[in-house]
Amino acid sequence: MPVNRNALIRYRTIDQCLQNRRRKWTLDDLIEACSEAIYEYQGITTGVSRRTVQADMEMMRSNKLGYEAPIVVVGKKYYTYSDKNYSITNIPLNQQDMEVLSEVSDLLKQFKGFNHFTDLNEMVSKLEDKIYSQKTHNTPVIDFEKNDNLKGLEWIEVIRKAIVAKKTICITYQSFKARDASTFCFSGYLLKEYRNRWFVLGQAHKRSSPLLTLALDRIQAVEEYTDDYRANKQIDLTTYYENVIGVTKTINQRDNEVIFWADKDTAPYIITKPLHPTQKLLKEEEDGKIFSIRVVLNFELERELLGFGARIKVLGPRILVKQIKVNLNKALNNYKPLTNEVE
């Protein structure tokens, strides 16, 4: 049966709410969430009625759209899914979904080749491959990098909305080094992906650090908070990460010219896939090539360089050479035989 855009937005919003089991959802909460979503995506300010949301949940419970969502009421007040792993996004695409996806794909393909829309190329390829595999029931012909067990993805849309609306959020967070989680107010500025992990850059209201980068997979809870949002007046977000490999950086941290040698077998790979946009070929030698990149010194840079093992040699700066040596010596010690072990 035909479903209009507003209804689809409401279904997705209700689904996202009921998946978040860290919060108890009343009917009024769901009405408010749907109204905010309709305003954000459609610009409609009239709000969503109680009757509409109740009808939406009945529709989601039914088989008319293929959802059969296990929506239940707990304590005669709170709505949730009886199956904690359920989501309408996990069900197979129906014919109407396929038609919508095909229309979106055809629209996006018109922008392929434009310099301003180069980021769309991979998205269109993914979409076309999904449509192909669904229509033909064949295995996909493109295998994109993914991590099905990645945590924290449920926070992306919540944090994105808070950034766009310039709202303060309350985050419960536990880093890998911390024994216990802590909760603090946070104004988010930018969501960033690095190697399939997501991070948010922003300011914690009661911390001395002017900027903080949080890994979304270490977040335990996110809630809206009444504190005034602290707007970003410190950095240019469009250029902040230009001299970084990864996400680790402080505001006043200066970049360095990192020089390294790569053997003749590895150099072609580094040429075709540069370590950083600033990469330059400085010198060609008989047994390899010497390159340079201009980046800040951080953990991700060290990990990137160490990943090549003996195939590269860091030549400068001296502080980085020293740190690489320390890491390699630690790695070598891990392979020293035990006293009763035969080499």
N, C-alpha and C positions, 0 to 999 in steps of 0.2 A: 504494500500500500504506500502511496506517496507520503513523504514526510518533508515538511518545510524546514528551512534553515534554522529558524528559531527553535523549533522542537529538537533538532539535532544538537544544538548548543545546550539546551536544557538537559537532554539525556546524558551528554558527556559530563556536564557539571555535576549532576546527581551521582553519576558513576564515580567521579573523582572524589566526591565527598564521602560516599559510602565505603570507598576503598581505604580512606584514612580512618583507621580504627583507634587512633590515639585520641580521637575526639568523639563525643556523643552528639548526634545530629537530631535535633527536633525538626518538626515540619517548618517552623518559622526560620530555622537556620538554613534549610534547603531553599526556601523561598527567597531569602536574602542572597544566597550564593547564586541562584539562577538569575535574579534581577541584576546583580552586578555583572554577571557574564554577558547577559543580553545587552547591557549598557556598553560594556567594553567592546564587544564585537559588532554590534549593530547600531549603537548610539541611541537606543530607545530608552527613555527615562520614565515611562509609565509604570515600570515594575511588572512583576509576575504575580498572578493571583493564586490564592490558596487552592482553588478548584483546579487550576491549570497544573500545578505541581502534583496534586493528588492523582489527576488523570494521567500525567506523565508516568508516575510510578506504576499505575495499573497497566499502562501500555508496555512498560519495560518488563513487568511480571509475565505478560502474555506471550504467546508465540507469534503474534502478528508481525513483529519485526525480527523474529528469530532470537530474541534476547533471552526470554524465560529467566529473567533476573531473580535470584533468590532473596528478594527484599522482605525483611521481617521487622516487626515492631517489638522492641524490648521494653519491658516495664510500662507498657501502654503509652510510651512517650517518645522513645528514641528509635530512629531508623538505622538499619545496618544490613549487611549481607550475611546470610547464615553460613555461606562459604567464603572464608577470608581470602581465598585465591581467585574469586570470581571477578571478572570485569567484562563489560560489553565489548571492550577492545580485543578480547581474546577469542571471540566467536568468529566463525568463517564469514567472509564478506558475502552479502547477498547481491542480487542482480542490480538493485538500485545503487548500492555502494559502488559496484563496478562501473556503472554508467557515470556516476559523479566523479570517480577517480579518472576515468577516461577523458571527461571534459576538462578536469584540472590539468591532466597531462598535456592535452592538446593546447591549452592556453599557455602553459609554461614553456612548451617547445618553441613558441613564437619568439621567446626572449633568448633562446640559446644563440650564442655567437656575439651577443652584445657585451662589451667590456664591463659594463656596470652590473651585469647579471651572471658573471662567470661562476659564482658560488651555486647557481641554480643547476649547473650541468650535472653534478653528481646526484642532486635531488631528483631531477627528471629521470635519470638513468635508473635510480632505485625504484621510482614510481612505475616506470614502464616495465621493469622486470617483475614487479609485484603483480601488475595487471596481466602480464603474459603467463606467469605461473598459475594464477587463479583461473584464467580463462581456459587454458589448455590442460590444467591439472598435471603439468610437468614440473620437474625440479627447476628452480631458478638457474639462469645462465650466468648470473653475476653473483659472486660471493664477497660481499662487503665485510670489512672488519667489524666485528661486534663482540659484545660480552653479555650473554644472556643473564649472568648472575650479578651484574653490576647493581650496586645499591645506591640509593639517593636520588634516582631519577624522578621519583614522585614529588620532589621538592622544586624541580625546575620551574614548573608553571606557577606554583605558589609564590616563589621568590621573584619571578619575572613580573607578575602582576603587581607585587609590592613596589618593585623598582619603578615601573611605569607610572603607578599611582602616587609615587613618592610617599609611601607609608612605612612607618617603623614596624619591624617585626621582632618578636621575642623568640630567640633560638636556644634550644637545649642541645649542647654540643659536647662531644668527648673526643679529644684528639687521641692518637695512638699512644702518646706518652703519658696522658693523664689517667689517674686511677679512677676518678669519678667524673661524671658529666657536670657541666656548669650551665647556667641559664643567664642570658644577658640580652639587652636591647641592641638592635643592629639596624643600621641604615645601609641597604645594599645599593651598589652602583653598577656592577657589571658581572654577568655570568660568562664564564670562560671554560672551554673544553680543552683538555690536554690528554692525549693518549687514552681516550675513552673514559676519562674521569672528569667530573664536572666540579667547578669551583665557583665561589662567589666572592667578589672583591667589594669591601665596604668598610664601614666604621662602626666599631663597638662603642656604645655610648659611655661606658664606665671603665674603659681601658686606656692605658697611657699611649698605646700604639695608635698613630693617626690613621693607619690603614691596616686592614686584616684580611687575609685570604683564607677562606674556610672551604674544606672539602665537603661536598654534599653528602658523600657516603658516611661521614662522621656525625651528621645531624640526626638527632633523635626526634625532635619536634619543632614545628614552626607555628607561631600564632601571631595574629595581628596585635599591635600594642598601641596605647594612646600617646606615648611620648612623641614630641615633635620630631619630624624627619629631619635629619641633618644632611643638607644638600652637599654635593661634592664641589668644593671650591679650591681643591689642592692640585689636581692633576688633569691632564688631557687624556680622557679614556681612549681616544682613537689612536694615540701613539704610545701609551704607557708601556705596552708589552712589545714594542718594536725591537728592543735590544735584549730580549729575553728568550732563552730556551726553557719552556715550562711556565711556571706561574710564580716562582719564588723571587721576590724583589722588594726592596724598600724604596721609599720615595726619592731619597737623595743618593741612592746607590749609582755609582758611575760604571759605565761599561769599560771593557778592556779589549785590547787586540789580542786574541788567542791564536797562536801560531802552532800548527801541528803538521807532522809529516805522515803520509800514508803510503804504504808499499804499492808496487806497480799493479798488483791484483785488486787492491781495494780502491785505489784512486778513481777508476772509472765509475764505481758506484757512488762515490762522494760527489763526483762531477755531475752525474745525472740526477742525484737526489741530495742537494746541498743540505748541510747541517743547519744553515740559517740563511736568510735572504742576503746578508752582508758578505757571504762567502766569496773569497777571491783566490785565484790560483797565483801564487807568488813565484814559484820556481819549479822547473821540471828537472829531475835528476834521473840517472840511469836506473836506479832501483826504486823510484817512487816520485811523488810530487809533494810540494809544500804548499799548504793552504793557510788562509787566515779568515777569522770571523770576528766581528765586533759585538760582544755580548757582556752582560753582567756575569760575575762568577757566582754560581749557585749549585745546589745539589743536582738539579736536573742536567746541567752541563757536564758535571763529573760523571754522572751515570751514562750519558750519551757517549762520552769519550771512552770510558772504561768498557763499554759494550763492544768495542772493536778489538779488545784484547791486544795481542802483540802486533796487530796489523797497522797500528798507528803509534806515533810517538809525539807527545806534547812537548813543544820547544819553548813556549812562553805563554804568559808571564811566569816568573820564578815561583810565585806563591801557588799558582795552579800546578806547576810541575811538582812541587813539594807535596801537595795534597794528593796528587795522582800516585806518587811513589808510596805514600803512606797507605793508601787504599790497596795498592797492588801487593805490598808486603803483608798486609792483613789477610788478603786473599790467599797468598802463598802459604802463610802459617796454618790456614785451614786444611791444607793438604800435607802437612808434615806428619810422618808416621808416628803412631803411638809407640811407647817403649817396648811393648810386646808384639808389635806389628812388623811383619816382614815387608820390606819395600818391593 
